[in-house]
Amino acid sequence: MELELEAGESAIYDSHVHTRNSHDGRDPVIAICEAAIRNGLAGVAFTDHCETYLGAEACMAVKEDLMKEVAEARGEFGGSLEIAMGLEIGEPHHDIALARELAGGAEMDFIIGSVHKVRGEEDFYFIDYDRPDILDVLRKYYEELLELSECDCFDVMGHIGYPLRAMSRVQRAKISLSGFSGLVREALASLARHGKGIEANSHCLKEGTGGILPPLEILKAFKAVGGEIVTTGSDSHASAQVGKGIPEAESLLREAGFREISFFRKRRPA
């Protein structure tokens, strides 16, 4: 389902929502759907975490549990809320076979591919950003974004610039990411070439720790290299957060030159 981005009021689609099936999620699908309807959302894509380093058994359990809850929610809310079954696969490029298994199946609507950690390191939420080799670690992040962009088992790349979430304002001011712009452009061009998209993620906005990820210049760069598919996502982990920041994300996408956002069904942006 495509939504035209016009100035003024528009339908809200949240394509990045976590439930209690994620290790850091809180609420069941039913509760999130109820909140989404109260908040006036038109559609929600449930995208629980499947981190490939956890292995097939743990990841498939998340998928199966979410599928059951989504089926129940569709039976209850299908007439009033568009509900998509999805996953956020962490580091698909670290285990392509598992990522393909997770993304497969007729029941799947939408797959986010993300980098939360790079080989040999912890999740970026737990890294010390004052360590002397931090620029090397950050370079690995952008190199792995490029590696991820070549994978065939996802639809949209999640929260480009993820390490910025965990940095303090002082650290963000001290660390320059300008040296990685070439890698970012390569990854964006690869995504566009393979018909993949990126998301405007409002998680940092709602937490008051920054703005939309990725920032405007990266959204513009994606448009410039021929990128067409964009989604909006709150990256919510509780029902109270669903849909938060989506209007601001839509506004930034308009400023970047996009006129449509996508909401996936059966792995297609239509």
Steps between C-alpha positions, in 0.01 A plus 500: 500500500651831395414824671548831327695750706311824484510792738245482778327206666564153359457138601770365731677172431748368755721237338738430790329372816625255764289284730566288807649241263807721462757469779451869580128528420221539750144454373297241306385563143137547609590784740711672236218477244260656749745786558556540125127537438467749786787699350335507157748278317400343171746212513769331708779262400614278787876449468635315801873451544667193354873543564682241292772448763234349729459206262218335310304356793464831683423697184242255368328501839461878477358471149252228593379677814452827312313326218249361749440840658468674162243243383296560813520877459393486137192308606413770749614822329533411132218729399636807674880468484740375233722244675821372340708205616867585499837456667806711566791271419819613667816446296353282222839509328654312796279195428338521159349150516317576826393844378350347186314242707359770728396721209338214310141387503174624355402648837778760492417857398805706589864454600728765647873432475706668771849521644498518880847357550802431282717191504702474817316777686199547727176669401571868443284582801770351725816625331727756670503792258802651675724203413803597287406277207139617474541633145618155390193343658272754335667438165418131541134599550485686170695224323244249627213722382652470153530123544138480617383704201600214269286241681181365343305423819357836609287785365612814684821588684429602858611811692809600301732666752398272788813570711390863533219385730736395774741791483469786744467848354863566597618187324300582187665843495848349535469216246491591133324259266594698190767247408235235445289691247646305210398168657152636567459609138614158379249326725217730390583447133507124556160509670350702216654271240349193667156656545536524878389787722593687815291614794455835673527382860362725774630311804757763601245778452255355748777435753629855471849375411516631145303520180378267229742231383638525244534879491381716212825492304492120478134495398585751226800292394280190468261692281790629290631149423158384385356369825122481488380285791471663842308402811433666835550329834481595865716202606265482797550240770180571693141577407527857628768572239331370185470765230705757692705726277355369173360839388845652552657215303254559215583870502873426470435262211303774323792737549732237351286486187297183554131516413396150605569269790447125486318251721590144407271206438642162394846654468380756246470877549146520365 
